[in-house]
Amino acid sequence: MADSSGRNPQSPGFTEKLKSWLCWSWTYICALWFAMVLTMVYVLRSPLKLQETVNAASVFLNTLTPKFYVALTGTSSLISGLILIFEWWYFRKYGTSFIEQVSVSHLRPLLGGVENSSSVGLFSSVNGDTEPRTNVAECKVWRNPLNLFRGAEYSRYTWVTGKEPLTYYDMNLSAQDHQTFFLGDTQQLRPEDSVMQKAWRERNPQARIRAAYQAIELNRECAAAYVLLAEEEATTITEAERLFKQALKSAGKDTNLVVYIKRRLAMCARKLGRIKEAVKMMRDLMKEFPLLGMLNIHENLLEALLELQAYADVQAVLAKYDDISLPKSATICYTSALLKARAVSDKFSPEAASRRGLSTAEMNAVEAIHRAVEFNPHVPKYLLEMKSLILPPEHILKRGDSEAVAYAFFHLQHWKRAEGALNLLHCTWEGTFRIIPYPLEKGHLFYPYPGCTETADRELLPSFHEVSVYPKKELPFFILFTAGLCSFCAMLAMLTHQFPELMGVFVKADGHAFLIDFLMSTSAHSGHGHTSV
């Protein structure tokens, strides 16, 4: 046993050495093979009748008409143009070059390269269980604290526009959330619980609603069924609130159900204009269940307090949750920036600030904006209405475009209400990128910006939305190459079509010069060989 264990560590080392030696020798083997081919061509130049072949090729080139060259260059331009269009489409959709991806995936292993595993698997499971994938911590998907109601809000958007605001991936995450949150103990499932377990997994909304009614037939006190009906069947917030109240009566002592229902009831009150009632319900919920901070109920409270313009209360909530030991979010960072900007924005002038410099309060506001922009650089374009908003998804990726959409959807009105706040943001937000050290992946105030946000956001956001990407990716080499090739071939085709005789003379002269150089070099080698003999 000891002997075998002593030999095992050596075998991987020998394998790696052998592999590295083969990779090192590959270049020299290719060079040797190329030299042997040239030698064989030179030795067999007489049997192969190279000189006669070259003369025949010269005669053939002289017989070609300008129409042939127009067709040749035009076809080359068309093919390279089609490749360019496909490469550009693939890059816009997937963020990488198709040719480059195929080369790395299939040719690199053949040449002895190591596959990059950093792109394998970007998501963690919704219930927090880590899967055997890389970058899980960087790209964890979170439940949107202010997600809308499917029946009363998302469905109405679909009825009006004909577009689906939620992706299948997003809805599948919600189904997993509901199964985990409401049916956590699978050992003691009642018949109605089994029906609801299947209901959450149904892809068709009508099938989910039918399953909820089936569960209510089995048990009139099935709170989860009322929750599903409130979320998906209710077409108004008032109707959803009525169903949630019915669910609360049936929830009993199920903590998960009670917390979820009370939160949604508070959101119903907020949407129906009873904001003070909503604030009280949220505060009571946070006091009753202080250990459920992971649900981010404080973000619902911050938004409601901003609607009341209770800025002192907002500052008190931030003092508790904007702590270095607690996870950040766009809501925390940008709300902090809004409060500091609001204190100086009504009198802020870029011209005056450039003449006299920034005051202490203005400097604090600018630093808060820079901090917020570094955390999520996608938000300012939505707040400044440089990009159009869409309905927020049910799940968000922190520091990603999905979080930016969710934040701006609910908080744009609060920035507009603070006089001059958007003007201050407009004047200062781009300065953040001069502070972040190069390369952009390095962090300044936060951890380095994760590289997987684009892929995750494309899964969370609908296809008709143009996903914001940071840092901006440079165009792949193959797109630039095919663009240059297409342009060059198109130019040759146009010149050949406009000036056929001139281009024909040019091609023939160029071809003759090449053939003459080749024949002279061959003759020189032949003479040198006879002299040596």
C-alpha positions as CSV (number, residue, x, y, z in Angstrom):
1,M,0.0,0.0,0.0
2,A,2.8,2.4,0.9
3,D,4.6,1.6,-2.2
4,S,1.7,2.1,-4.5
5,S,0.8,5.4,-2.8
6,G,4.3,6.5,-3.3
7,R,4.2,5.9,-7.0
8,N,0.9,7.5,-7.7
9,P,1.9,11.1,-7.3
10,Q,4.7,10.6,-9.8
11,S,2.5,9.3,-12.6
12,P,0.6,12.6,-13.1
13,G,3.9,14.4,-13.2
14,F,5.3,12.1,-15.9
15,T,2.1,12.5,-17.9
16,E,2.3,16.3,-17.7
17,K,5.9,16.3,-18.8
18,L,5.2,14.0,-21.7
19,K,2.2,16.3,-22.7
20,S,4.3,19.5,-22.5
21,W,7.1,17.9,-24.5
22,L,4.7,16.9,-27.2
23,C,3.3,20.5,-27.3
24,W,6.8,21.9,-27.4
25,S,7.9,19.6,-30.2
26,W,4.7,20.2,-32.3
27,T,6.0,23.4,-33.7
28,Y,9.3,21.9,-34.8
29,I,7.6,18.8,-36.3
30,C,5.4,21.1,-38.4
31,A,8.4,23.1,-39.5
32,L,10.3,19.8,-40.4
33,W,7.2,18.6,-42.4
34,F,7.0,21.8,-44.3
35,A,10.7,21.7,-45.2
36,M,10.4,18.1,-46.4
37,V,7.5,19.1,-48.6
38,L,9.5,21.9,-50.2
39,T,12.5,19.5,-50.7
40,M,10.3,16.9,-52.4
41,V,8.8,19.6,-54.7
42,Y,12.3,20.7,-55.6
43,V,13.6,17.2,-56.2
44,L,10.6,16.2,-58.3
45,R,10.4,19.4,-60.3
46,S,11.4,17.6,-63.5
47,P,9.1,14.6,-63.2
48,L,6.2,16.8,-62.1
49,K,6.9,19.1,-65.1
50,L,6.5,22.2,-63.0
51,Q,7.8,24.6,-65.7
52,E,5.2,23.3,-68.2
53,T,2.5,23.6,-65.6
54,V,3.4,27.2,-64.8
55,N,3.4,28.1,-68.5
56,A,0.0,26.5,-68.9
57,A,-1.3,28.5,-65.9
58,S,0.1,31.6,-67.5
59,V,-1.8,30.9,-70.7
60,F,-4.9,30.2,-68.8
61,L,-4.8,33.5,-66.9
62,N,-4.4,35.3,-70.2
63,T,-7.6,33.8,-71.5
64,L,-9.7,34.9,-68.5
65,T,-12.1,37.8,-69.1
66,P,-12.8,40.7,-66.7
67,K,-16.3,39.2,-66.1
68,F,-14.6,36.2,-64.3
69,Y,-12.7,38.6,-61.9
70,V,-15.9,40.5,-61.2
71,A,-17.7,37.2,-60.4
72,L,-14.8,36.0,-58.3
73,T,-14.4,39.1,-56.2
74,G,-18.2,39.6,-55.9
75,T,-18.7,36.0,-54.7
76,S,-15.8,36.4,-52.2
77,S,-17.4,39.7,-50.9
78,L,-20.8,38.0,-50.6
79,I,-19.5,35.0,-48.7
80,S,-17.4,37.1,-46.3
81,G,-20.4,39.4,-45.8
82,L,-22.6,36.5,-44.8
83,I,-19.9,35.3,-42.4
84,L,-19.7,38.9,-41.0
85,I,-23.5,39.1,-40.5
86,F,-23.6,35.8,-38.7
87,E,-20.6,36.6,-36.5
88,W,-22.1,40.0,-35.6
89,W,-25.5,38.4,-34.7
90,Y,-23.8,35.7,-32.7
91,F,-21.7,38.2,-30.8
92,R,-24.8,40.4,-30.0
93,K,-26.7,37.4,-28.8
94,Y,-24.1,35.4,-26.9
95,G,-21.3,37.9,-26.3
96,T,-18.5,35.9,-28.1
97,S,-17.3,35.0,-31.6
98,F,-18.6,31.8,-33.0
99,I,-15.4,31.1,-34.9
100,E,-13.3,31.8,-31.8
101,Q,-15.6,29.7,-29.6
102,V,-15.3,26.7,-32.0
103,S,-11.6,27.2,-32.2
104,V,-11.2,27.2,-28.5
105,S,-13.6,24.4,-27.9
106,H,-12.5,21.9,-30.6
107,L,-9.0,22.9,-31.8
108,R,-7.4,23.9,-28.6
109,P,-7.7,20.5,-26.9
110,L,-6.2,18.8,-30.0
111,L,-3.2,21.2,-29.8
112,G,-2.6,20.4,-26.2
113,G,-4.4,23.4,-24.7
114,V,-6.4,23.4,-21.4
115,E,-10.1,24.1,-21.6
116,N,-11.2,27.1,-19.7
117,S,-13.7,25.9,-17.0
118,S,-14.6,29.3,-15.8
119,S,-17.6,29.5,-18.1
120,V,-19.1,26.2,-17.0
121,G,-22.2,26.8,-15.1
122,L,-23.1,30.3,-13.9
123,F,-26.1,29.8,-11.6
124,S,-26.6,28.6,-8.1
125,S,-29.7,26.8,-7.0
126,V,-32.5,29.0,-5.7
127,N,-32.6,27.4,-2.3
128,G,-29.0,28.3,-1.7
129,D,-27.5,24.8,-2.2
130,T,-24.3,25.2,-4.1
131,E,-23.8,23.0,-7.2
132,P,-20.5,21.7,-8.5
133,R,-20.0,24.8,-10.8
134,T,-17.6,27.7,-10.8
135,N,-18.5,31.3,-10.1
136,V,-21.6,30.3,-8.1
137,A,-20.9,32.9,-5.4
138,E,-20.4,35.7,-8.0
139,C,-23.6,35.0,-9.9
140,K,-26.1,34.0,-7.3
141,V,-29.7,35.0,-8.3
142,W,-31.8,36.7,-5.7
143,R,-35.6,37.1,-5.4
144,N,-36.7,40.6,-6.4
145,P,-38.1,42.2,-3.2
146,L,-40.5,44.3,-5.1
147,N,-41.6,41.8,-7.8
148,L,-44.9,42.5,-9.4
149,F,-48.1,40.4,-9.4
150,R,-48.5,38.1,-12.4
151,G,-52.2,38.3,-12.8
152,A,-52.7,42.0,-12.0
153,E,-49.6,43.4,-13.6
154,Y,-47.5,41.1,-15.7
155,S,-50.5,39.5,-17.5
156,R,-52.0,42.9,-18.2
157,Y,-48.8,43.9,-20.0
158,T,-49.0,40.7,-22.1
159,W,-52.7,41.5,-23.0
160,V,-51.7,45.0,-24.2
161,T,-48.4,44.4,-26.0
162,G,-48.5,40.7,-26.8
163,K,-45.1,40.3,-25.3
164,E,-44.1,38.0,-22.4
165,P,-42.3,40.1,-19.7
166,L,-41.0,37.0,-17.9
167,T,-38.6,34.4,-19.2
168,Y,-39.1,30.7,-18.6
169,Y,-35.9,30.6,-16.6
170,D,-37.2,33.4,-14.2
171,M,-40.6,31.7,-13.8
172,N,-38.9,28.3,-13.1
173,L,-36.8,29.9,-10.3
174,S,-40.1,31.3,-8.8
175,A,-41.6,27.8,-9.0
176,Q,-38.6,26.4,-7.1
177,D,-38.9,29.3,-4.6
178,H,-42.5,28.5,-3.9
179,Q,-41.9,24.8,-3.5
180,T,-39.1,25.3,-1.1
181,F,-40.8,28.1,0.8
182,F,-44.3,26.7,1.2
183,L,-43.6,22.9,1.0
184,G,-40.3,22.6,2.7
185,D,-41.2,19.4,4.8
186,T,-41.8,16.8,2.1
187,Q,-42.0,14.0,4.7
188,Q,-45.5,15.1,5.9
189,L,-47.3,16.2,2.8
190,R,-51.0,16.3,2.9
191,P,-53.1,15.5,-0.3
192,E,-53.6,19.2,-1.0
193,D,-49.9,19.8,-0.6
194,S,-49.1,17.2,-3.2
195,V,-51.5,18.9,-5.6
196,M,-49.8,22.3,-4.9
197,Q,-46.4,20.8,-5.4
198,K,-47.4,19.8,-8.9
199,A,-49.2,23.1,-9.4
200,W,-46.0,25.2,-8.9
201,R,-44.2,23.1,-11.5
202,E,-46.9,23.6,-14.2
203,R,-45.7,25.7,-17.0
204,N,-49.2,26.7,-18.2
205,P,-50.9,29.4,-16.0
206,Q,-54.4,28.0,-16.4
207,A,-53.1,24.5,-15.3
208,R,-51.7,26.1,-12.2
209,I,-55.0,27.8,-11.4
210,R,-57.0,24.6,-12.0
211,A,-54.6,22.8,-9.6
212,A,-55.1,25.5,-7.0
213,Y,-58.9,25.1,-7.1
214,Q,-58.4,21.3,-6.9
215,A,-56.4,21.8,-3.7
216,I,-59.1,24.0,-2.2
217,E,-61.6,21.3,-3.0
218,L,-59.5,18.9,-0.9
219,N,-59.1,21.4,1.9
220,R,-60.9,24.7,2.1
221,E,-58.0,26.0,4.4
222,C,-55.2,25.4,1.9
223,A,-53.4,28.7,2.2
224,A,-50.8,28.0,-0.6
225,A,-53.7,27.6,-3.0
226,Y,-55.1,31.0,-2.2
227,V,-51.6,32.5,-2.6
228,L,-51.3,31.1,-6.1
229,L,-54.8,32.4,-7.0
230,A,-53.9,35.9,-5.6
231,E,-50.6,35.9,-7.6
232,E,-51.9,34.6,-10.9
233,E,-55.7,34.7,-11.2
234,A,-56.5,38.0,-9.6
235,T,-56.6,40.7,-12.3
236,T,-56.6,43.6,-9.9
237,I,-54.6,44.5,-6.8
238,T,-57.9,44.7,-4.8
239,E,-58.8,41.2,-5.7
240,A,-55.3,40.0,-5.0
241,E,-55.5,41.6,-1.5
242,R,-58.8,39.9,-0.8
243,L,-57.3,36.5,-1.6
244,F,-54.2,37.1,0.4
245,K,-56.3,38.0,3.4
246,Q,-58.1,34.7,2.9
247,A,-54.8,32.9,2.8
248,L,-53.6,34.6,6.0
249,K,-56.6,33.3,7.8
250,S,-55.7,29.7,6.7
251,A,-51.9,30.0,7.2
252,G,-52.0,29.1,10.9
253,K,-48.5,28.9,12.4
254,D,-46.6,28.3,9.2
255,T,-43.9,31.0,9.5
256,N,-42.9,31.0,5.8
257,L,-46.5,31.4,4.6
258,V,-47.3,34.1,7.2
259,V,-44.2,36.2,6.3
260,Y,-44.8,35.9,2.5
261,I,-48.5,36.7,2.8
262,K,-48.0,39.7,5.2
263,R,-45.3,41.1,2.9
264,R,-47.6,40.9,-0.2
265,L,-50.4,42.4,1.8
266,A,-48.2,45.3,2.6
267,M,-47.3,45.7,-1.1
268,C,-51.0,45.6,-1.9
269,A,-51.6,48.5,0.5
270,R,-48.6,50.4,-1.0
271,K,-50.0,50.0,-4.6
272,L,-53.5,51.0,-3.5
273,G,-52.2,54.3,-2.0
274,R,-52.4,53.3,1.7
275,I,-48.7,54.0,2.2
276,K,-48.7,54.7,5.9
277,E,-50.5,51.4,6.5
278,A,-48.0,49.6,4.3
279,V,-45.1,51.2,6.3
280,K,-46.6,50.0,9.6
281,M,-47.1,46.5,8.2
282,M,-43.5,46.3,7.0
283,R,-42.1,47.6,10.3
284,D,-44.3,45.1,12.3
285,L,-43.1,42.3,10.1
286,M,-39.4,43.2,10.6
287,K,-39.9,43.3,14.3
288,E,-41.8,40.1,14.5
289,F,-39.3,38.2,12.3
290,P,-35.9,39.9,12.8
291,L,-33.9,36.9,11.6
292,L,-35.4,37.0,8.1
293,G,-33.2,39.8,6.9
294,M,-32.3,37.7,3.8
295,L,-35.8,38.5,2.4
296,N,-34.7,42.2,2.1
297,I,-38.0,43.5,3.5
298,H,-36.1,46.7,4.3
299,E,-36.0,47.5,0.6
300,N,-39.8,47.5,0.5
301,L,-39.8,49.8,3.5
302,L,-37.2,52.2,2.0
303,E,-39.3,52.6,-1.2
304,A,-42.5,53.3,0.8
305,L,-40.7,55.8,3.0
306,L,-39.4,57.6,0.0
307,E,-42.9,57.8,-1.4
308,L,-43.9,59.5,1.9
309,Q,-40.9,61.7,1.6
310,A,-39.9,60.7,5.2
311,Y,-36.2,61.2,4.5
312,A,-35.2,61.1,8.2
313,D,-36.8,57.7,8.5
314,V,-35.1,56.6,5.3
315,Q,-31.7,57.7,6.8
316,A,-32.5,55.7,10.0
317,V,-33.1,52.5,7.9
318,L,-29.9,53.1,5.9
319,A,-27.9,53.6,9.1
320,K,-28.9,50.0,10.1
321,Y,-28.6,48.2,6.8
322,D,-25.8,50.2,5.0
323,D,-23.2,48.5,7.0
324,I,-19.9,47.2,5.8
325,S,-20.6,43.7,7.2
326,L,-24.0,43.4,5.4
327,P,-24.5,42.7,1.7
328,K,-25.1,45.7,-0.5
329,S,-27.7,46.2,-3.2
330,A,-28.5,48.9,-5.7
331,T,-31.4,50.1,-3.5
332,I,-29.0,50.7,-0.5
333,C,-26.3,52.4,-2.5
334,Y,-28.4,54.6,-4.7
335,T,-30.8,55.6,-1.9
336,S,-27.8,56.7,0.1
337,A,-26.6,58.7,-2.9
338,L,-30.0,60.2,-3.4
339,L,-30.2,61.5,0.2
340,K,-26.8,63.1,-0.1
341,A,-27.5,64.5,-3.5
342,R,-30.8,65.9,-2.4
343,A,-29.1,68.0,0.2
344,V,-27.1,70.0,-2.4
345,S,-28.6,69.3,-5.8
346,D,-31.2,72.2,-5.8
347,K,-28.4,74.7,-5.8
348,F,-25.7,72.7,-7.7
349,S,-24.3,74.3,-10.9
350,P,-21.4,72.6,-12.9
351,E,-20.1,76.0,-13.9
352,A,-20.0,77.3,-10.4
353,A,-18.5,74.1,-9.1
354,S,-15.7,74.3,-11.7
355,R,-14.8,77.9,-10.7
356,R,-14.9,77.6,-6.9
357,G,-14.5,73.8,-6.5
358,L,-16.8,71.4,-4.6
359,S,-17.9,72.1,-1.1
360,T,-17.7,69.3,1.5
361,A,-21.4,68.4,1.1
362,E,-21.1,68.3,-2.7
363,M,-18.0,66.2,-2.4
364,N,-19.9,63.8,-0.2
365,A,-22.7,63.6,-2.7
366,V,-20.4,63.0,-5.6
367,E,-18.5,60.3,-3.7
368,A,-21.8,58.6,-2.8
369,I,-22.8,58.7,-6.5
370,H,-19.4,57.2,-7.5
371,R,-19.9,54.5,-4.9
372,A,-23.4,53.6,-6.2
373,V,-22.2,53.6,-9.9
374,E,-19.3,51.3,-9.1
375,F,-21.7,48.9,-7.4
376,N,-24.1,48.9,-10.3
377,P,-23.0,50.8,-13.4
378,H,-26.2,50.0,-15.4
379,V,-28.6,52.1,-13.2
380,P,-27.7,55.7,-14.4
381,K,-28.8,55.2,-18.0
382,Y,-32.3,54.1,-16.8
383,L,-32.6,57.0,-14.2
384,L,-31.4,59.5,-16.9
385,E,-33.8,57.8,-19.4
386,M,-31.1,57.1,-21.8
387,K,-32.5,53.5,-22.0
388,S,-36.1,52.5,-22.0
389,L,-37.5,50.7,-19.0
390,I,-39.3,47.3,-19.0
391,L,-41.2,45.5,-16.3
392,P,-38.7,44.2,-13.7
393,P,-38.1,40.4,-13.5
394,E,-39.1,38.3,-10.5
395,H,-35.4,37.5,-9.8
396,I,-32.4,39.8,-10.1
397,L,-28.7,39.5,-10.3
398,K,-26.9,42.0,-8.0
399,R,-24.7,44.4,-9.9
400,G,-26.4,43.3,-13.1
401,D,-28.7,44.8,-15.6
402,S,-31.7,43.0,-14.1
403,E,-31.1,44.7,-10.7
404,A,-30.8,48.0,-12.5
405,V,-34.1,47.6,-14.2
406,A,-35.8,46.6,-11.0
407,Y,-34.4,49.6,-9.0
408,A,-35.1,52.2,-11.7
409,F,-38.6,50.9,-12.3
410,F,-39.6,51.7,-8.7
411,H,-37.2,54.6,-7.8
412,L,-37.1,56.8,-10.8
413,Q,-40.0,58.8,-9.5
414,H,-38.1,59.5,-6.2
415,W,-35.1,60.8,-8.1
416,K,-37.3,63.1,-10.2
417,R,-39.0,64.4,-7.0
418,A,-35.7,65.6,-5.6
419,E,-35.0,68.8,-7.4
420,G,-31.7,68.8,-9.3
421,A,-30.7,65.2,-8.2
422,L,-30.8,63.8,-11.7
423,N,-28.8,66.8,-13.0
424,L,-26.1,66.1,-10.4
425,L,-26.1,62.4,-11.4
426,H,-25.9,63.4,-15.0
427,C,-22.8,65.6,-14.4
428,T,-20.9,63.2,-12.2
429,W,-21.7,59.5,-12.8
430,E,-19.3,58.9,-15.7
431,G,-16.4,60.1,-13.5
432,T,-16.7,56.8,-11.6
433,F,-15.0,55.0,-14.5
434,R,-11.8,57.2,-14.1
435,I,-11.6,56.0,-10.5
436,I,-11.9,52.3,-11.0
437,P,-8.4,50.9,-11.7
438,Y,-7.5,49.4,-15.0
439,P,-8.4,46.7,-16.0
440,L,-12.0,47.3,-15.2
441,E,-12.4,43.9,-13.6
442,K,-10.5,45.2,-10.6
443,G,-12.6,46.7,-7.8
444,H,-12.1,50.0,-5.9
445,L,-14.7,50.1,-3.1
446,F,-16.3,46.7,-3.8
447,Y,-15.1,43.3,-5.0
448,P,-14.1,43.0,-8.6
449,Y,-17.0,43.2,-11.0
450,P,-18.1,39.7,-11.8
451,G,-17.6,38.5,-15.4
452,C,-20.7,36.3,-15.6
453,T,-23.4,39.0,-15.3
454,E,-24.2,39.3,-19.0
455,T,-25.0,35.6,-19.4
456,A,-27.1,35.5,-16.2
457,D,-29.0,38.7,-17.2
458,R,-29.8,37.3,-20.6
459,E,-31.5,34.4,-18.9
460,L,-33.5,36.7,-16.6
461,L,-34.5,39.5,-19.0
462,P,-36.8,39.0,-22.0
463,S,-35.4,38.7,-25.5
464,F,-36.8,42.0,-26.7
465,H,-34.8,43.9,-24.1
466,E,-31.2,45.0,-25.0
467,V,-29.1,43.8,-22.1
468,S,-26.7,46.4,-20.7
469,V,-23.1,45.0,-20.6
470,Y,-20.3,46.2,-18.4
471,P,-17.4,46.3,-19.0
472,K,-17.9,46.8,-22.7
473,K,-16.5,43.9,-24.7
474,E,-14.2,44.7,-27.6
475,L,-15.1,43.3,-31.0
476,P,-13.6,39.9,-31.6
477,F,-10.7,39.6,-34.1
478,F,-12.7,37.5,-36.5
479,I,-15.5,40.1,-36.8
480,L,-12.9,42.8,-37.7
481,F,-11.1,40.4,-40.1
482,T,-14.3,39.4,-41.9
483,A,-15.3,43.0,-42.1
484,G,-12.0,44.0,-43.7
485,L,-12.1,41.0,-46.1
486,C,-15.6,41.8,-47.1
487,S,-14.8,45.5,-47.7
488,F,-11.6,44.6,-49.7
489,C,-13.4,42.1,-51.9
490,A,-16.3,44.4,-52.5
491,M,-13.9,47.2,-53.5
492,L,-12.1,44.9,-55.9
493,A,-15.4,43.8,-57.4
494,M,-16.5,47.4,-57.9
495,L,-13.2,48.5,-59.5
496,T,-13.2,45.4,-61.8
497,H,-16.7,46.2,-62.9
498,Q,-16.0,49.9,-63.5
499,F,-12.5,49.5,-65.0
500,P,-12.4,46.0,-66.5
501,E,-9.5,46.5,-68.9
502,L,-7.3,48.3,-66.4
503,M,-7.9,45.7,-63.7
504,G,-7.4,42.9,-66.2
505,V,-4.0,44.4,-67.2
506,F,-3.1,44.8,-63.6
507,V,-4.0,41.2,-62.7
508,K,-2.2,39.8,-65.7
509,A,0.9,41.9,-65.1
510,D,0.9,40.9,-61.4
511,G,0.4,37.2,-62.4
512,H,3.2,37.4,-65.0
513,A,5.6,38.9,-62.5
514,F,4.9,36.2,-60.0
515,L,5.4,33.4,-62.6
516,I,8.6,35.0,-63.9
517,D,10.0,35.3,-60.3
518,F,9.1,31.6,-59.7
519,L,10.7,30.4,-62.9
520,M,13.9,32.5,-62.3
521,S,14.2,31.1,-58.8
522,T,13.7,27.5,-60.1
523,S,16.3,28.1,-62.8
524,A,18.7,29.5,-60.3
525,H,18.4,26.5,-58.1
526,S,18.8,24.1,-61.1
527,G,21.9,25.9,-62.3
528,H,23.4,25.8,-58.8
529,G,22.7,22.1,-58.6
530,H,24.5,21.4,-62.0
531,T,27.5,23.5,-61.0
532,S,27.9,21.6,-57.8
533,V,27.8,18.4,-59.7
